[in-house]
Amino acid sequence: MKIGFDNDKYVKIQSEKIRERFKLFDKLYLEIGGKLFDDSHAARVLPGFKNDVKINMFQELKDDLEIIFCINAGDIEKNKTRGEYGITYDVEVLKLINDSKKMGFSVNSVVVTLYKNQVSVDKFIKKLNRNGIKTYIHTFTKGYPTDVDTIVSEEGYGANPYIETTKPLILVNAPGPGSGKLATCLSQIYHENKRGVNAGYAKFETFPVWSLPLKHPVNLAYEAATADLKDVNMIDPFHLEKYGVTAVNYNRDIEMFPVLKNILNKVSNKDIYHSPTDMGVNVVGFCISDNAVVEEAAKKEIVRRYYNEMNNYKLGLCDEDTYKKIKLLMNELKIDESYLDVIKPALDKSKKENCPVIAMKINRKIITGKQTDILTPASSVVINAIKYLSKIPDDIKLLSPSVLEPMLKLKKEMNNGSRLTLPEVLTALSICSVTNAMTEKALSCLKDLKDCEAHATYIVDNGDKKTLKGLKINLTCESEYIQSEEY
């Protein structure tokens, strides 16, 4: 993979920027936009950016910080799902808490926002409490967003319970957008200032990148990633007016800034920030080392997002405006689906063989895998890929019949399809590797599939899809079903 981002430089100057900001206050509530762990979007559009660089960077500040996680009660009720892992937001919160504690971070609590006495939410709160996790409930803030006097009063933020914190830096994170991070920060700042604590707010959000041009592919990739939220990048007019400097932000922050500025002024009796860009501490744009590499990566990500939303539309998870917006971004950049050079080979092979196919690009080589009597396309392509990487001839079998036959027999008896899925095949390969050196050699190459592009001529089954993503393969799919009985 070509590198276009200097991760070491990013860690150095980003850490310095955060330290500078939290030293301005007795206590800083830092809203973490995007993902604190495993920021795969950033890693894809900024080749060289390490997925967990954010949380690893905060390791240096671990003794000075604690974490609050927010979750919208409505997202719990709707079983909203995080797309990368296929897990619901409530499960993701528990995962974030466990991951944070394993790394030695202090987790303060969970704030359930916009609570409306939902039964499913009450069950979740009980689960948190029984696992020793402090929970706070926030309802809708009276007067929000226009009546600042009411918002910044005992009827507004004052109606929320105060969250006891002891560290000078509090990270406020969530499993996804619309979780109430900002409202939680502002509520806390209100309570802190009433207690005589000089508390402040800042935002650490990677995208859009304020220092890149408005129409830079990295910023357009952010629009593609948030197409379902209808986010639009804009020039920050407040920043331009105050400093004469062009900076990129997005519509929600720009629209809400006058309200936010008034609230912060009402709480602290001073104007701390003059623009939405001022609130941020992100320096990612200054760490791009090869713009051409980054632009290409961002364009590929936009095409991936297009296919993802096409699939979501077919599955009934979004409306057509979402994928159409991404198509407009592709038109703006003068690219189409063929920008991912695995797509045409997959379609051609499928047409030729008259069956579902996945094509994968390894270095400059296109490897394909088709549906067979005993394997799904995902299973076939991964076997073919690791055989190619380990230079094992096609006619050498990696799977022993003594392992395959009982697995297939059991599937048939359980009425669980006739083909081995990718998780099943990887299990079978691991068993065979104990006695087969060739299989062991092939399995050692699985790690080399990381960041490979792959395209399926059908909507991949969840089990295969999760495993392909677990291997860090960039998968896109045509919006076509395979009937479940074919598996």
HELIX and SHEET records of a PDB file:
HELIX    1   1 ASN A    7  PHE A   22  1                                  16    
HELIX    2   2 SER A   40  VAL A   45  1                                   6    
HELIX    3   3 VAL A   53  MET A   57  1                                   5    
HELIX    4   4 PHE A   58  ASP A   64  5                                   7    
HELIX    5   5 ALA A   73  GLU A   77  1                                   5    
HELIX    6   6 TYR A   89  LYS A  102  1                                  14    
HELIX    7   7 VAL A  119  ARG A  130  1                                  12    
HELIX    8   8 VAL A  148  ILE A  151  1                                   4    
HELIX    9   9 TYR A  157  ALA A  159  5                                   3    
HELIX   10  10 LYS A  181  LYS A  194  1                                  14    
HELIX   11  11 PRO A  217  ALA A  225  1                                   9    
HELIX   12  12 ALA A  227  LEU A  229  5                                   3    
HELIX   13  13 PRO A  237  TYR A  243  1                                   7    
HELIX   14  14 ASN A  251  SER A  268  1                                  18    
HELIX   15  15 PRO A  276  MET A  279  1                                   4    
HELIX   16  16 VAL A  284  CYS A  287  5                                   4    
HELIX   17  17 ASN A  291  LYS A  314  1                                  24    
HELIX   18  18 GLU A  320  GLU A  332  1                                  13    
HELIX   19  19 GLU A  337  TYR A  339  5                                   3    
HELIX   20  20 ILE A  343  GLU A  353  1                                  11    
HELIX   21  21 PRO A  377  LEU A  389  1                                  13    
HELIX   22  22 PRO A  401  GLU A  413  1                                  13    
HELIX   23  23 LEU A  422  CYS A  432  1                                  11    
HELIX   24  24 ALA A  437  LEU A  443  1                                   7    
HELIX   25  25 LEU A  446  LEU A  449  5                                   4    
HELIX   26  26 ASN A  462  GLY A  470  1                                   9    
HELIX   27  27 SER A  484  GLU A  486  5                                   3    
SHEET    1   A 6 THR A 135  ILE A 137  0                                        
SHEET    2   A 6 SER A 106  THR A 113  1                                        
SHEET    3   A 6 LEU A  65  ASN A  72  1                                        
SHEET    4   A 6 LEU A 169  ASN A 173  1                                        
SHEET    5   A 6 LYS A  27  ILE A  32  1                                        
SHEET    6   A 6 ALA A 199  PHE A 204  1                                        
SHEET    1   B 2 THR A  81  ARG A  82  0                                        
SHEET    2   B 2 ILE A  87  THR A  88 -1                                        
SHEET    1   C 2 ASN A 233  ILE A 235  0                                        
SHEET    2   C 2 VAL A 248  TYR A 250 -1                                        
SHEET    1   D 4 LYS A 365  LYS A 370  0                                        
SHEET    2   D 4 VAL A 357  ILE A 362 -1                                        
SHEET    3   D 4 GLU A 453  ALA A 456 -1                                        
SHEET    4   D 4 ASN A 474  CYS A 477  1                                        
END                                                                             
